[in-house]
Amino acid sequence: MSATLCGPDSAATVASHRCRVVEHSWVNRRYRHIRLEADAPIARITKPGQFYQLRCPATETEQPFLLRPMSVYGAGPEDGRIEFLYNVTGVGTRAMASLPVDGHMEIVGPLGNTFTFRPDFKRILVVARGVGLATMAPLIQQAADAGVAITAVMSARTREDLMEQEFLRGANAQVHSVFDADGSSSVDAVEVLMRNLIGQQRPDAVYTCGSHRLLMLLQRVLADYPEVVGEVAMEQRMACGMGVCLSCVRLFDCDGDKHFLRVCREGPVFSIREVVGEVEFG
Ligand SMILES: Cc1cc2nc3c(=O)[nH]c(=O)nc-3n(C[C@H](O)[C@H](O)[C@H](O)COP(=O)(O)OP(=O)(O)OC[C@H]3O[C@@H](n4cnc5c(N)ncnc54)[C@H](O)[C@@H]3O)c2cc1C
């Protein structure tokens, strides 16, 4: 089973925080960046891969009911600062997009586990698509701070959707961009790229987020490289975000033992090798 499961003390730091909006702007036509200042020093207790549950504000026409899970995109440098990068898609994120600077928002967390990362790693390979970029950005910073070499494969619909600067945030990385628009993001093309990169560079760890297709592809490729750590940050519809409602369970295969695990509590980071892609009934 994944070594990154929540420890018993990880829940001890979970709390509800009232935050002030410090910055809030469009990154491109679909994504917004929000920087919050919390009422407590949460940056230092927030780790890459973890997420918060956000209480999106009510608007004149809409009242988001459940809290919305959002990966931490950045934490610090001041102790109370926390950032999210989000796609404006539905009721909650539309309402959130209307929050003014100096407005307030409640967030609950930090929730979930973190990636397996060791500062003595020589190189990591990060494979991200869409909103997965937000989840992986703190891991990129962690690797850059530790002097670990980074290879990044970024997948997007078009070049305009890529958000390379937002992903790397100044970190030095070898970047390979693939797009739906020119077919370079197809499973066949990306599999060739992955096999070349992993075969030639032999990264210590491969991480992914944002695409089930990429996840399954990496599971196939990593079967040939048992020594390489492989982890995925999973995105799953969830309600409570704290392990109570069980709405986010997924099936995992841990050395032949099948387990339903909660993405919010045992995850969201899991071993790529343990994800069960298709569930067969009967
Ligand atoms: C661990 C985790 C981290 C995430 N990190 C990010 C991030 O960094 N940036 C980002 O843009 N999005 C992220 N998402 C997805 C984000 O939670 C949804 O886009 C958001 O909840 C949509 O809310 P909505 O009200 O705008 O959409 P609606 O479709 O109106 O939402 C209706 C309901 O469905 C749920 N829901 C809808 N889409 C998703 C989804 N993809 N995953 C989980 N629940 C969903 C909502 O929480 C809500 O309860 C993350 C999801 C998870 C589980």
The ligand as a Tripos MOL2 file, in Angstrom:
@<TRIPOS>MOLECULE
LIG
   53    58     1     0     0
SMALL
NO_CHARGES

@<TRIPOS>ATOM
      1 C1         -8.5070   16.7850   -4.2150 C.3       1 LIG1
      2 C2         -9.0550   17.7010   -5.2870 C.ar      1 LIG1
      3 C3         -8.2920   18.7890   -5.6860 C.ar      1 LIG1
      4 C4         -8.7910   19.6580   -6.6720 C.ar      1 LIG1
      5 N1         -8.0300   20.7220   -7.0180 N.ar      1 LIG1
      6 C5         -8.4700   21.5870   -7.9310 C.ar      1 LIG1
      7 C6         -7.6960   22.7280   -8.2990 C.ar      1 LIG1
      8 O1         -6.6040   22.9380   -7.7880 O.2       1 LIG1
      9 N2         -8.2270   23.5830   -9.2110 N.ar      1 LIG1
     10 C7         -9.4530   23.3500   -9.7930 C.ar      1 LIG1
     11 O2         -9.8680   24.1320  -10.6340 O.2       1 LIG1
     12 N3        -10.2000   22.2760   -9.4740 N.ar      1 LIG1
     13 C8         -9.7520   21.3940   -8.5510 C.ar      1 LIG1
     14 N4        -10.5110   20.3180   -8.2130 N.ar      1 LIG1
     15 C9        -11.8190   20.1840   -8.8420 C.3       1 LIG1
     16 C10       -12.8000   21.1330   -8.1190 C.3       1 LIG1
     17 O3        -13.0960   20.6300   -6.8480 O.3       1 LIG1
     18 C11       -14.0910   21.2500   -8.9340 C.3       1 LIG1
     19 O4        -13.7970   21.8330  -10.1700 O.3       1 LIG1
     20 C12       -15.0920   22.1170   -8.1990 C.3       1 LIG1
     21 O5        -15.5440   21.4610   -7.0340 O.3       1 LIG1
     22 C13       -16.2500   22.4150   -9.0980 C.3       1 LIG1
     23 O6        -17.2170   23.0970   -8.3400 O.3       1 LIG1
     24 P1        -18.3810   23.9190   -9.0390 P.3       1 LIG1
     25 O7        -19.4000   24.1990   -8.0160 O.co2     1 LIG1
     26 O8        -17.8070   25.1020   -9.7690 O.co2     1 LIG1
     27 O9        -18.8830   22.9160  -10.1510 O.3       1 LIG1
     28 P2        -20.2320   22.0810  -10.1680 P.3       1 LIG1
     29 O10       -20.1260   21.1370  -11.3120 O.co2     1 LIG1
     30 O11       -21.4050   23.0210  -10.1390 O.co2     1 LIG1
     31 O12       -20.1580   21.2850   -8.8220 O.3       1 LIG1
     32 C14       -21.1980   20.5410   -8.3510 C.3       1 LIG1
     33 C15       -20.6600   19.5690   -7.2990 C.3       1 LIG1
     34 O13       -19.7740   18.6430   -7.9170 O.3       1 LIG1
     35 C16       -18.5040   18.6870   -7.2940 C.3       1 LIG1
     36 N5        -17.4960   18.6040   -8.3450 N.ar      1 LIG1
     37 C17       -17.6290   19.0500   -9.6160 C.ar      1 LIG1
     38 N6        -16.5140   18.7850  -10.3290 N.ar      1 LIG1
     39 C18       -15.6520   18.1590   -9.4830 C.ar      1 LIG1
     40 C19       -14.3430   17.6260   -9.6310 C.ar      1 LIG1
     41 N7        -13.6950   17.6480  -10.8020 N.pl3     1 LIG1
     42 N8        -13.7710   17.0680   -8.5540 N.ar      1 LIG1
     43 C20       -14.4210   17.0130   -7.3820 C.ar      1 LIG1
     44 N9        -15.6770   17.4810   -7.1790 N.ar      1 LIG1
     45 C21       -16.2770   18.0520   -8.2140 C.ar      1 LIG1
     46 C22       -18.4560   20.0380   -6.5730 C.3       1 LIG1
     47 O14       -17.5760   20.0010   -5.4330 O.3       1 LIG1
     48 C23       -19.8700   20.2330   -6.1780 C.3       1 LIG1
     49 O15       -20.1410   19.5720   -4.9830 O.3       1 LIG1
     50 C24       -10.0590   19.4260   -7.2570 C.ar      1 LIG1
     51 C25       -10.8090   18.3190   -6.8540 C.ar      1 LIG1
     52 C26       -10.3070   17.4700   -5.8840 C.ar      1 LIG1
     53 C27       -11.1200   16.2990   -5.4540 C.3       1 LIG1
@<TRIPOS>BOND
     1     1     2 1
     2     2     3 ar
     3     2    52 ar
     4     3     4 ar
     5     4     5 ar
     6     4    50 ar
     7     5     6 ar
     8     6     7 ar
     9     6    13 1
    10     7     8 2
    11     7     9 ar
    12     9    10 ar
    13    10    11 2
    14    10    12 ar
    15    12    13 ar
    16    13    14 ar
    17    14    15 1
    18    14    50 ar
    19    15    16 1
    20    16    17 1
    21    16    18 1
    22    18    19 1
    23    18    20 1
    24    20    21 1
    25    20    22 1
    26    22    23 1
    27    23    24 1
    28    24    25 2
    29    24    26 1
    30    24    27 1
    31    27    28 1
    32    28    29 2
    33    28    30 1
    34    28    31 1
    35    31    32 1
    36    32    33 1
    37    33    34 1
    38    33    48 1
    39    34    35 1
    40    35    36 1
    41    35    46 1
    42    36    37 ar
    43    36    45 ar
    44    37    38 ar
    45    38    39 ar
    46    39    40 ar
    47    39    45 ar
    48    40    41 1
    49    40    42 ar
    50    42    43 ar
    51    43    44 ar
    52    44    45 ar
    53    46    47 1
    54    46    48 1
    55    48    49 1
    56    50    51 ar
    57    51    52 ar
    58    52    53 1
@<TRIPOS>SUBSTRUCTURE
     1 LIG1         1 GROUP 0 **** ****
